[in-house]
Amino acid sequence: MNRMNLDFSAHSALFRAMKNMIVIHDDFVFRVKSLERRHPSKDINITRLKRAIFNEIQRLFNFRIQSYNLLYPPITDDEIAGLSIHQIVVKKDETQEDDVYAGRVELYPLVFMCDICGDFREISSQDLQYFDTKCCVQGCNGNYRQLSLLRYCRECGKVEHFRYWCRAENDRSLSQKYTEHPIQLLQPSKDALFGWKFRCKTCGWEKDIFDFSCDHFDQKAQKKISDKPPTKFDPLTIREGGVFQPIVKTYVSIEPLENEKILEEEELLIAVGYHLGMFSFLEDILKRSEGEAEIMSFKQVKNLLSSLRNLKSAGLIRSEQEKVLDQMESVLENLKTAIGLIGTRNLDEFLTIKDLTMPRGDPDDIYSRFVKDYEGHLESSSLPADKKEEIRNKYKRMCGNFGIQNITYIPEIKLVSAYIGYIKGPFPRDGVPHFEPIWIDERKKFDVHERNFEAYIHPYNTEGILVEFNPLKIVSWLRENGFDELRANNESEARKLLVLLREESDDGPYNMIFRLLHTFSHAFMMNASTYCGLDTDSLGEIIFPSATAVMIYSTSVINIGGLQYMFENNLPEVLEDMRNHIQECIYDPVCSSEGGACFACMYLPEYVCGYLNQTLDRRIFTGSESLRGFWEHG
């Protein structure tokens, strides 16, 4: 019973049963110790993905260390070499309707109590095979059951099972305890933890379960986690997703570069240049040489630069080709001077999605028929002209309210979701979560030269809806909130200003845009689920602050076309419902005065929200005494 293999359903909540997570099976609690895995697929740009995952792990773990003054060594840039990426093996189970993936679990915690007399036992993994579930107390006919209770330290993040033995047995091994000094767990009420006590039946010592303090000492690593004084533990009832919460990040899958002539850092500079129209001269050149030329995609620009560099290094480049290469290199050099090699968050992912919306040049291409913006869809529909006009006016009015420039349905997007670590204990709404990387050997996590960690990925194809906001309206709104240095006369200037913004203080312009997009994203998912046949557990979000855009996608293993149906039939209604949703919360005025977001109005499960329900605020739209709301902007 201690160790066993289990199959987990690979449905929309795939990442709820990852390594180190809690699972409940046949009334027993287990912790996942390992997963069936393989090397990542060759069509995944693993170099780029590894860098993105590492940056997120490093940011979250180091922020935790800094916030709580912990003694863990911060993760350094050089430790990227110690990160391993594994792909989860998802397979078809003939006995079930759902796909499954396999994992190895261990009984956790190894603490038991009699369901009648309360006799308490802690068992070592070695002794578990000899453990008799019949109560060993003479005259008791009860059975031992697993104690589904842990204790958690808010100061250092330590989570451990409840352990107690009489002080008279401190020097004895675990297998020798509880013989001369048996322990009883007193439970005045099984529905409430208050009043629960451990009691030595030999000498009468009692200890309330709330009286235990954390010494901030890591038993596995044999190191101190914190120098702070002992802190009282909080009891933690075991339930799936309630002890350890998986942190999952989703990335747009970008194909590996065709060769190595473009550096990883340069790819993002190309993205910035493409987004700002700095490579438009390429389309003029193609038009002169080939007549009517199509708009070049982001991918085509990358491949062209790579090919020209190859020709030059091989000594085969022609003079007109070298001129084009020099112009492209000049764009990159100017961008390096302007913004350096520090990446603009996921702009290249946004442009990869935009590539999917571009015409493919083949009028018979089936995929292109399904990629559509809403007005294009409405125009091609069979509705009567007056009905089209009515829907179009409603759609334009709602888009104007939200500052939306365009909404596009994309039938197939390749995404990669990554389980990068987990939160220990409950998520602190007003503090910093205790993020823990997935250590390969927890005994070495204090040693920067020996410690290694891992992440688990799952690539999949799905449908999505891309929502793009008007950059000029966003810049104007930011100016009304005191950012006078942001000046733009047209969309091109606004786009350049926004793409150069950097993350800084919480009330800076970049983070204000993020709050705006994130709040919109949650409201969209919550209201779209009513019409698309998918609950919010089956939806996900990717936010593109630099491009002022949001993508909502389906995480369901079976793509039922729910987002397409909603897009084609109910999009104006969704936007109208969102406005009402954002304006009011059942807990107002408390919710509005204490952050503008809560469980009743904005929060989604942590495994759905890749941003941990942070930076959500309805007031970003409605306004407050200190904030000009987006809807208040003219």
C-alpha positions as CSV (number, residue, x, y, z in Angstrom):
1,M,0.0,0.0,0.0
2,N,2.9,2.4,0.7
3,R,4.1,2.5,-3.0
4,M,1.9,1.9,-5.9
5,N,1.4,3.0,-9.5
6,L,-1.8,5.0,-10.5
7,D,-3.3,6.2,-13.7
8,F,-4.5,9.8,-13.7
9,S,-7.1,11.2,-16.0
10,A,-5.6,13.6,-18.6
11,H,-8.6,15.9,-18.7
12,S,-8.6,19.7,-18.4
13,A,-7.1,19.5,-14.9
14,L,-4.1,17.5,-16.1
15,F,-1.6,19.3,-13.8
16,R,-3.5,18.6,-10.6
17,A,-1.7,15.2,-10.1
18,M,1.9,16.2,-10.8
19,K,5.0,15.2,-8.9
20,N,4.8,16.2,-5.2
21,M,1.0,16.8,-5.4
22,I,-1.6,15.2,-3.1
23,V,-4.0,12.6,-4.6
24,I,-6.8,10.7,-2.8
25,H,-7.5,7.1,-3.9
26,D,-9.7,4.5,-2.1
27,D,-10.0,6.8,1.0
28,F,-6.2,6.9,1.3
29,V,-4.0,10.0,0.8
30,F,-0.9,9.7,-1.4
31,R,1.8,12.0,-2.6
32,V,3.0,11.7,-6.2
33,K,6.7,10.7,-6.3
34,S,7.3,10.3,-10.0
35,L,5.6,10.4,-13.4
36,E,6.0,8.5,-16.6
37,R,7.9,10.8,-18.9
38,R,10.0,11.1,-22.1
39,H,12.3,13.6,-23.9
40,P,10.4,16.6,-25.3
41,S,9.2,16.4,-28.9
42,K,11.7,17.6,-31.6
43,D,9.2,20.2,-32.9
44,I,9.4,22.1,-29.7
45,N,12.0,24.9,-29.4
46,I,13.4,23.5,-26.2
47,T,16.2,26.1,-25.9
48,R,13.7,29.0,-25.9
49,L,11.2,27.1,-23.7
50,K,13.9,26.1,-21.2
51,R,15.0,29.7,-20.8
52,A,11.4,30.9,-20.3
53,I,10.7,28.3,-17.7
54,F,14.0,28.9,-15.9
55,N,13.3,32.6,-15.7
56,E,9.9,32.0,-14.1
57,I,11.3,29.5,-11.6
58,Q,14.2,31.9,-10.7
59,R,11.8,34.9,-10.3
60,L,9.3,33.1,-8.1
61,F,11.8,31.3,-5.8
62,N,14.1,34.3,-5.4
63,F,11.2,36.6,-4.7
64,R,10.1,34.2,-1.9
65,I,13.6,34.1,-0.4
66,Q,13.8,37.9,-0.5
67,S,10.3,38.5,0.9
68,Y,10.8,36.1,3.9
69,N,14.5,36.6,4.4
70,L,15.1,32.8,4.0
71,L,18.5,31.2,4.1
72,Y,18.1,29.3,0.8
73,P,20.8,30.5,-1.7
74,P,19.0,32.4,-4.6
75,I,19.0,30.7,-7.9
76,T,21.7,32.1,-10.2
77,D,21.7,32.5,-14.0
78,D,24.3,29.7,-14.3
79,E,21.9,27.2,-12.7
80,I,19.9,26.9,-15.9
81,A,22.2,24.0,-16.7
82,G,20.7,22.1,-13.8
83,L,17.1,22.4,-15.2
84,S,15.7,19.3,-16.9
85,I,12.6,19.4,-19.1
86,H,10.5,16.3,-19.3
87,Q,7.4,15.6,-21.4
88,I,4.5,13.9,-19.7
89,V,3.5,10.6,-21.4
90,V,-0.2,10.8,-22.2
91,K,-1.8,7.6,-23.6
92,K,-5.1,6.1,-24.4
93,D,-6.7,3.8,-21.9
94,E,-8.9,1.3,-23.6
95,T,-10.9,0.7,-20.3
96,Q,-11.7,4.5,-19.9
97,E,-13.2,7.1,-22.2
98,D,-10.4,9.6,-21.1
99,D,-6.7,9.7,-21.9
100,V,-4.5,8.9,-19.0
101,Y,-0.9,9.4,-17.7
102,A,0.8,7.3,-15.2
103,G,2.6,8.1,-11.9
104,R,4.1,6.4,-8.8
105,V,2.7,7.5,-5.5
106,E,3.5,6.9,-1.8
107,L,1.2,6.9,1.2
108,Y,1.4,10.3,2.8
109,P,1.4,11.1,5.7
110,L,2.4,7.9,7.6
111,V,0.4,8.9,10.6
112,F,-2.6,6.9,11.9
113,M,-5.2,7.1,14.7
114,C,-7.8,4.6,15.9
115,D,-11.3,5.6,14.8
116,I,-12.7,4.6,18.2
117,C,-10.2,5.2,21.0
118,G,-8.0,7.7,19.3
119,D,-4.7,5.7,19.7
120,F,-2.1,7.6,17.7
121,R,0.8,6.1,15.8
122,E,3.5,7.5,13.5
123,I,5.0,4.7,11.2
124,S,8.2,4.7,9.3
125,S,8.1,3.6,5.6
126,Q,10.2,0.6,6.5
127,D,7.7,-0.6,9.2
128,L,4.6,0.1,7.2
129,Q,4.4,-3.4,5.6
130,Y,4.2,-4.9,9.2
131,F,1.6,-2.4,10.4
132,D,-1.7,-4.0,11.4
133,T,-4.7,-1.7,10.8
134,K,-6.6,-3.3,13.8
135,C,-6.2,-1.2,16.9
136,C,-3.5,-2.6,19.2
137,V,-5.2,-1.2,22.4
138,Q,-6.5,-4.1,24.5
139,G,-10.3,-4.2,24.5
140,C,-10.7,-1.8,21.6
141,N,-12.3,-3.1,18.4
142,G,-11.4,0.0,16.3
143,N,-9.3,0.3,13.2
144,Y,-6.5,2.7,12.4
145,R,-7.2,5.3,9.8
146,Q,-4.8,7.8,8.2
147,L,-4.8,11.2,9.9
148,S,-5.6,13.6,7.1
149,L,-4.0,16.6,8.9
150,L,-0.7,18.4,8.3
151,R,0.9,21.5,9.8
152,Y,2.2,24.5,8.0
153,C,4.5,27.4,8.8
154,R,3.6,30.7,7.3
155,E,7.0,32.1,8.0
156,C,9.3,29.6,6.2
157,G,6.8,27.5,4.2
158,K,7.5,24.2,5.9
159,V,4.8,21.6,5.6
160,E,5.0,18.4,7.7
161,H,2.8,15.8,9.2
162,F,1.6,16.0,12.8
163,R,4.0,14.1,15.1
164,Y,4.0,13.8,18.8
165,W,5.4,11.4,21.4
166,C,5.9,11.7,25.1
167,R,9.0,13.6,26.1
168,A,10.0,10.5,28.1
169,E,10.6,8.7,24.7
170,N,12.6,11.4,23.0
171,D,15.7,9.3,22.8
172,R,14.0,6.2,21.3
173,S,13.8,5.3,17.6
174,L,10.4,5.7,15.9
175,S,9.7,1.9,15.9
176,Q,10.2,1.8,19.7
177,K,8.0,4.8,20.6
178,Y,4.4,4.5,21.7
179,T,5.0,1.3,23.7
180,E,5.5,2.4,27.3
181,H,4.0,5.8,26.7
182,P,1.1,5.4,24.2
183,I,-0.4,8.6,22.8
184,Q,-4.1,9.4,22.4
185,L,-5.5,12.0,20.1
186,L,-8.5,13.6,21.8
187,Q,-11.2,15.0,19.5
188,P,-14.1,16.8,21.3
189,S,-15.5,17.4,17.8
190,K,-14.6,15.7,14.6
191,D,-15.9,18.7,12.6
192,A,-13.7,21.4,14.3
193,L,-10.0,21.3,15.1
194,F,-10.3,23.5,18.2
195,G,-9.8,21.5,21.3
196,W,-7.9,18.6,19.6
197,K,-5.1,17.4,22.0
198,F,-2.4,14.8,22.2
199,R,-2.3,13.0,25.5
200,C,0.2,10.6,27.0
201,K,-1.9,7.8,28.6
202,T,1.0,6.9,30.9
203,C,2.1,10.2,32.4
204,G,-0.9,12.4,31.5
205,W,1.1,15.0,29.5
206,E,-1.2,16.9,27.1
207,K,-0.5,19.2,24.2
208,D,-3.0,21.2,22.1
209,I,-2.5,20.8,18.3
210,F,-2.3,24.6,18.0
211,D,0.7,24.7,20.5
212,F,3.3,23.3,18.1
213,S,5.9,25.7,16.8
214,C,8.1,25.5,13.7
215,D,11.9,25.5,14.3
216,H,12.5,26.5,10.6
217,F,14.8,23.5,10.1
218,D,14.8,21.4,7.0
219,Q,15.1,17.8,8.1
220,K,16.1,16.4,4.7
221,A,18.8,19.0,3.9
222,Q,19.8,19.3,7.6
223,K,19.9,23.1,7.2
224,K,18.1,26.1,8.8
225,I,15.6,27.7,6.5
226,S,15.2,30.9,8.5
227,D,16.9,32.6,11.5
228,K,13.6,34.0,12.8
229,P,12.2,32.9,16.1
230,P,10.0,29.8,16.2
231,T,6.5,30.3,14.7
232,K,3.3,28.6,15.6
233,F,2.2,26.0,13.0
234,D,-1.2,26.3,11.4
235,P,-3.2,23.0,11.1
236,L,-3.8,22.1,7.4
237,T,-6.6,19.7,6.4
238,I,-5.5,17.5,3.6
239,R,-7.4,17.7,0.3
240,E,-6.4,17.7,-3.3
241,G,-5.1,21.1,-4.3
242,G,-5.3,22.4,-0.7
243,V,-1.8,21.4,0.5
244,F,0.4,21.9,-2.5
245,Q,-0.8,23.9,-5.5
246,P,0.8,23.3,-8.9
247,I,2.1,26.3,-10.7
248,V,1.5,25.9,-14.4
249,K,2.7,28.3,-17.1
250,T,1.5,28.1,-20.7
251,Y,3.6,29.1,-23.7
252,V,2.9,29.4,-27.4
253,S,4.9,26.8,-29.1
254,I,7.5,28.4,-31.4
255,E,9.2,26.1,-33.9
256,P,12.9,25.6,-33.6
257,L,15.0,27.9,-35.8
258,E,15.9,26.3,-39.1
259,N,19.6,26.8,-38.2
260,E,21.7,28.5,-35.6
261,K,22.4,31.7,-37.4
262,I,20.0,33.6,-35.1
263,L,20.9,33.9,-31.5
264,E,18.2,33.3,-28.9
265,E,18.3,36.9,-27.7
266,E,18.1,38.2,-31.2
267,E,14.8,36.4,-31.9
268,L,13.1,38.7,-29.5
269,L,14.7,41.8,-31.1
270,I,13.3,40.6,-34.4
271,A,9.9,40.3,-32.8
272,V,10.1,43.9,-31.5
273,G,11.2,45.2,-34.9
274,Y,8.5,43.3,-36.7
275,H,5.8,44.5,-34.3
276,L,6.9,48.1,-34.9
277,G,6.9,47.7,-38.7
278,M,10.7,48.2,-38.9
279,F,11.0,45.3,-41.5
280,S,8.3,46.7,-43.8
281,F,11.0,47.5,-46.4
282,L,11.2,43.8,-47.1
283,E,7.7,43.8,-48.5
284,D,8.6,46.7,-50.8
285,I,11.6,44.8,-52.1
286,L,9.5,41.7,-52.8
287,K,6.9,43.8,-54.5
288,R,9.5,45.3,-56.8
289,S,10.9,41.9,-57.7
290,E,7.8,39.7,-57.8
291,G,4.8,42.1,-58.4
292,E,2.1,41.9,-55.8
293,A,3.7,40.5,-52.7
294,E,1.9,39.2,-49.6
295,I,2.6,40.6,-46.2
296,M,5.6,38.8,-44.7
297,S,5.0,36.9,-41.5
298,F,7.2,37.0,-38.4
299,K,8.4,33.5,-39.2
300,Q,9.4,34.5,-42.8
301,V,11.4,37.4,-41.5
302,K,13.3,35.2,-39.1
303,N,14.0,32.6,-41.8
304,L,15.1,35.2,-44.3
305,L,17.6,36.7,-42.0
306,S,18.9,33.3,-41.1
307,S,19.2,32.3,-44.8
308,L,21.0,35.5,-45.8
309,R,23.5,35.0,-43.0
310,N,24.1,31.5,-44.2
311,L,24.8,32.7,-47.8
312,K,27.2,35.3,-46.5
313,S,29.2,32.9,-44.4
314,A,29.4,30.5,-47.3
315,G,30.6,33.3,-49.6
316,L,27.6,32.8,-51.9
317,I,25.6,36.0,-51.2
318,R,24.8,38.4,-54.1
319,S,25.2,42.1,-53.8
320,E,21.5,42.9,-53.7
321,Q,21.0,40.2,-51.1
322,E,23.8,41.7,-49.0
323,K,22.2,45.1,-49.1
324,V,19.0,43.5,-47.7
325,L,21.0,41.7,-45.0
326,D,22.8,45.0,-44.1
327,Q,19.4,46.7,-43.7
328,M,18.1,43.9,-41.4
329,E,21.3,43.9,-39.3
330,S,21.0,47.7,-39.0
331,V,17.5,47.3,-37.6
332,L,18.7,44.8,-35.0
333,E,21.7,47.0,-34.0
334,N,19.4,50.1,-33.5
335,L,17.1,47.9,-31.4
336,K,20.0,46.7,-29.2
337,T,20.9,50.3,-28.6
338,A,17.3,51.2,-27.7
339,I,16.2,48.3,-25.6
340,G,19.3,46.1,-25.1
341,L,18.9,42.3,-25.2
342,I,16.5,42.1,-22.3
343,G,13.4,40.3,-23.6
344,T,10.0,42.0,-24.0
345,R,7.7,39.5,-22.3
346,N,6.3,36.9,-24.8
347,L,6.0,39.4,-27.8
348,D,7.5,36.7,-30.0
349,E,4.6,34.3,-28.9
350,F,2.1,37.0,-29.8
351,L,3.5,37.4,-33.2
352,T,3.6,33.6,-33.7
353,I,-0.2,33.7,-33.1
354,K,-0.6,36.7,-35.4
355,D,1.1,34.6,-38.1
356,L,-1.7,32.1,-37.8
357,T,-4.2,34.8,-38.7
358,M,-2.5,35.9,-41.9
359,P,-3.8,34.7,-45.3
360,R,-1.9,31.6,-46.5
361,G,-2.2,32.5,-50.2
362,D,-4.3,29.4,-51.1
363,P,-8.0,30.2,-51.5
364,D,-8.8,26.5,-51.1
365,D,-6.9,26.2,-47.8
366,I,-9.5,24.9,-45.3
367,Y,-7.6,26.3,-42.2
368,S,-7.8,29.9,-43.6
369,R,-11.6,29.6,-43.9
370,F,-12.0,29.1,-40.2
371,V,-9.6,31.9,-39.1
372,K,-11.8,34.9,-38.9
373,D,-12.2,38.2,-37.1
374,Y,-15.7,38.9,-35.9
375,E,-16.8,41.4,-38.5
376,G,-15.5,39.2,-41.3
377,H,-17.5,36.3,-39.8
378,L,-20.6,38.5,-39.6
379,E,-20.2,39.7,-43.2
380,S,-20.0,36.1,-44.5
381,S,-23.0,34.9,-42.4
382,S,-26.4,34.1,-44.0
383,L,-28.2,36.4,-41.6
384,P,-30.6,39.1,-43.1
385,A,-28.9,42.5,-43.7
386,D,-30.9,44.3,-41.0
387,K,-30.0,41.6,-38.5
388,K,-26.4,41.8,-39.4
389,E,-26.5,45.6,-39.0
390,E,-28.1,45.2,-35.5
391,I,-25.5,42.7,-34.3
392,R,-22.6,44.8,-35.9
393,N,-23.7,47.9,-34.1
394,K,-24.0,46.1,-30.7
395,Y,-20.6,44.5,-31.2
396,K,-18.9,47.8,-32.1
397,R,-20.5,49.5,-29.1
398,M,-19.2,46.9,-26.7
399,C,-15.7,46.9,-28.4
400,G,-15.7,50.7,-28.0
401,N,-16.5,50.3,-24.3
402,F,-13.6,47.9,-23.7
403,G,-11.2,49.7,-26.1
404,I,-11.0,46.5,-28.3
405,Q,-9.5,46.9,-31.7
406,N,-10.1,43.4,-33.0
407,I,-11.2,39.9,-31.9
408,T,-10.1,36.9,-34.0
409,Y,-11.0,33.2,-33.7
410,I,-8.1,30.8,-34.4
411,P,-9.1,27.1,-34.9
412,E,-5.7,25.6,-34.1
413,I,-2.8,26.8,-31.9
414,K,0.0,24.7,-30.6
415,L,0.6,25.4,-26.9
416,V,3.0,24.0,-24.3
417,S,1.9,23.9,-20.7
418,A,4.6,23.5,-18.1
419,Y,4.4,22.4,-14.5
420,I,7.3,24.4,-13.0
421,G,6.9,24.1,-9.3
422,Y,4.3,24.4,-6.5
423,I,3.0,26.6,-3.8
424,K,3.4,25.1,-0.3
425,G,0.4,25.6,2.0
426,P,-2.6,27.9,1.3
427,F,-2.1,30.8,-1.1
428,P,-1.6,34.0,0.9
429,R,-3.9,36.6,-0.6
430,D,-2.1,39.5,1.0
431,G,1.4,38.1,0.9
432,V,4.0,36.2,-1.1
433,P,3.4,32.5,-1.8
434,H,6.0,29.9,-0.7
435,F,7.0,28.8,-4.2
436,E,9.1,25.6,-4.3
437,P,10.9,24.3,-7.4
438,I,10.7,20.6,-8.2
439,W,14.0,19.6,-6.8
440,I,15.5,16.3,-8.1
441,D,17.2,15.8,-4.7
442,E,15.7,17.8,-1.8
443,R,18.8,17.1,0.3
444,K,20.9,19.3,-2.0
445,K,18.7,22.4,-2.4
446,F,21.0,24.5,-0.3
447,D,24.0,23.7,-2.5
448,V,24.1,25.9,-5.7
449,H,26.8,23.6,-7.2
450,E,24.9,20.3,-6.6
451,R,21.2,21.1,-6.7
452,N,19.1,20.4,-9.8
453,F,15.5,20.9,-10.6
454,E,13.0,19.9,-13.3
455,A,9.8,20.8,-15.1
456,Y,7.1,18.8,-16.8
457,I,5.6,19.9,-20.1
458,H,2.5,18.9,-22.1
459,P,2.3,20.1,-25.7
460,Y,-1.2,20.1,-27.4
461,N,-3.2,21.7,-30.1
462,T,-6.3,23.7,-29.3
463,E,-8.6,26.6,-30.4
464,G,-8.3,30.1,-29.2
465,I,-9.7,33.6,-29.3
466,L,-7.2,36.6,-29.6
467,V,-8.4,39.9,-28.3
468,E,-6.4,43.0,-29.3
469,F,-6.8,46.4,-27.7
470,N,-6.4,49.8,-29.2
471,P,-2.8,50.9,-28.2
472,L,-3.6,54.6,-28.7
473,K,-6.6,54.5,-26.3
474,I,-4.4,52.7,-23.7
475,V,-1.7,55.4,-24.0
476,S,-4.3,58.1,-23.7
477,W,-5.8,56.4,-20.6
478,L,-2.3,56.1,-19.0
479,R,-1.7,59.8,-19.5
480,E,-5.0,60.6,-17.7
481,N,-3.5,58.6,-14.8
482,G,-0.4,60.8,-14.5
483,F,2.0,59.2,-17.0
484,D,2.5,62.5,-18.9
485,E,5.8,61.2,-20.5
486,L,3.7,58.9,-22.7
487,R,2.8,60.8,-25.8
488,A,1.5,59.4,-29.0
489,N,-0.3,60.9,-32.0
490,N,-1.2,57.7,-33.8
491,E,-1.3,54.0,-33.3
492,S,2.2,53.4,-34.6
493,E,3.7,55.8,-32.0
494,A,1.6,54.3,-29.3
495,R,2.7,50.8,-30.2
496,K,6.3,51.8,-30.0
497,L,5.8,53.4,-26.5
498,L,4.1,50.3,-25.1
499,V,6.5,47.8,-26.4
500,L,9.4,49.6,-24.7
501,L,7.7,49.7,-21.3
502,R,9.4,47.6,-18.6
503,E,8.1,45.9,-15.4
504,E,8.8,48.2,-12.5
505,S,6.6,49.3,-9.5
506,D,3.1,47.9,-9.0
507,D,1.6,51.2,-10.0
508,G,3.8,51.7,-13.1
509,P,2.3,51.8,-16.6
510,Y,3.4,48.3,-17.6
511,N,1.7,46.8,-14.5
512,M,-1.4,48.9,-15.0
513,I,-1.8,47.5,-18.5
514,F,-1.3,44.0,-17.1
515,R,-4.0,44.5,-14.6
516,L,-6.3,45.8,-17.3
517,L,-5.7,42.8,-19.5
518,H,-5.8,40.2,-16.7
519,T,-9.1,41.5,-15.3
520,F,-10.6,41.5,-18.8
521,S,-9.3,37.9,-19.3
522,H,-11.0,36.6,-16.2
523,A,-14.2,38.3,-16.9
524,F,-14.2,36.9,-20.5
525,M,-13.6,33.3,-19.3
526,M,-16.2,33.5,-16.6
527,N,-18.9,34.8,-19.0
528,A,-17.8,32.8,-22.1
529,S,-18.2,29.6,-20.2
530,T,-22.0,30.2,-20.1
531,Y,-22.2,30.0,-23.9
532,C,-19.4,27.7,-25.1
533,G,-20.2,24.5,-23.2
534,L,-16.8,24.6,-21.4
535,D,-16.6,25.4,-17.7
536,T,-13.8,27.8,-16.5
537,D,-11.7,24.8,-15.5
538,S,-11.4,24.0,-19.2
539,L,-10.2,27.5,-20.3
540,G,-6.9,29.2,-20.0
541,E,-5.3,32.6,-20.6
542,I,-2.1,34.1,-22.0
543,I,-1.5,37.8,-21.6
544,F,0.6,39.9,-23.9
545,P,1.2,43.2,-22.1
546,S,3.7,44.6,-24.7
547,A,1.2,43.9,-27.5
548,T,-1.9,44.9,-25.4
549,A,-3.6,41.6,-26.2
550,V,-5.1,38.6,-24.5
551,M,-5.6,35.1,-25.8
552,I,-8.3,32.8,-24.3
553,Y,-7.9,29.1,-25.2
554,S,-9.5,25.7,-24.5
555,T,-7.5,23.3,-22.3
556,S,-9.9,20.5,-22.9
557,V,-8.3,17.3,-24.3
558,I,-11.3,16.9,-26.6
559,N,-11.7,20.0,-28.7
560,I,-15.5,20.3,-29.1
561,G,-15.4,23.7,-30.9
562,G,-17.0,25.5,-27.9
563,L,-15.1,28.7,-28.4
564,Q,-15.9,28.7,-32.1
565,Y,-19.6,28.3,-31.4
566,M,-19.6,31.1,-28.8
567,F,-17.5,33.4,-31.2
568,E,-19.9,32.9,-34.1
569,N,-23.2,33.1,-32.1
570,N,-22.8,34.9,-28.8
571,L,-19.8,37.2,-28.8
572,P,-21.7,40.5,-28.4
573,E,-23.7,39.0,-25.5
574,V,-20.5,37.8,-23.8
575,L,-19.0,41.3,-23.9
576,E,-22.3,42.8,-22.6
577,D,-22.4,40.3,-19.7
578,M,-18.8,41.1,-18.9
579,R,-19.6,44.7,-18.5
580,N,-22.3,43.9,-15.9
581,H,-19.9,41.3,-14.3
582,I,-17.2,43.9,-13.8
583,Q,-19.4,46.7,-12.5
584,E,-20.8,44.8,-9.5
585,C,-19.7,42.2,-7.0
586,I,-22.1,40.7,-4.4
587,Y,-19.5,41.7,-1.7
588,D,-19.4,45.3,-2.7
589,P,-18.6,47.8,-1.3
590,V,-16.1,45.6,0.7
591,C,-14.7,44.0,-2.4
592,S,-14.2,47.4,-4.2
593,S,-12.5,49.0,-1.2
594,E,-10.2,46.0,-0.5
595,G,-8.6,45.3,-3.8
596,G,-11.4,45.2,-6.3
597,A,-11.3,41.4,-6.8
598,C,-12.4,38.4,-4.7
599,F,-13.6,34.8,-4.9
600,A,-17.1,35.9,-5.7
601,C,-16.3,38.1,-8.8
602,M,-12.8,37.5,-10.3
603,Y,-10.8,34.6,-8.8
604,L,-10.3,31.4,-10.7
605,P,-8.7,28.2,-9.5
606,E,-4.9,28.6,-9.3
607,Y,-4.4,25.7,-11.8
608,V,-6.5,27.8,-14.3
609,C,-5.0,31.2,-13.6
610,G,-1.3,31.1,-14.6
611,Y,-0.8,34.4,-12.7
612,L,-2.1,33.1,-9.3
613,N,-5.1,35.5,-9.2
614,Q,-2.8,38.4,-8.6
615,T,-3.1,41.8,-10.4
616,L,-6.9,41.6,-10.7
617,D,-8.9,44.7,-10.0
618,R,-12.4,45.6,-11.3
619,R,-11.6,49.3,-10.5
620,I,-9.2,49.4,-13.4
621,F,-12.3,49.7,-15.5
622,T,-14.8,51.4,-13.2
623,G,-12.4,53.8,-11.5
624,S,-11.8,54.9,-7.9
625,E,-10.8,58.0,-6.0
626,S,-7.2,57.6,-7.0
627,L,-7.6,55.9,-10.4
628,R,-9.2,57.1,-13.6
629,G,-11.0,54.0,-14.8
630,F,-10.7,52.7,-18.4
631,W,-14.5,53.1,-18.9
632,E,-14.3,56.7,-17.6
633,H,-11.8,57.5,-20.3
634,G,-13.4,59.3,-23.2
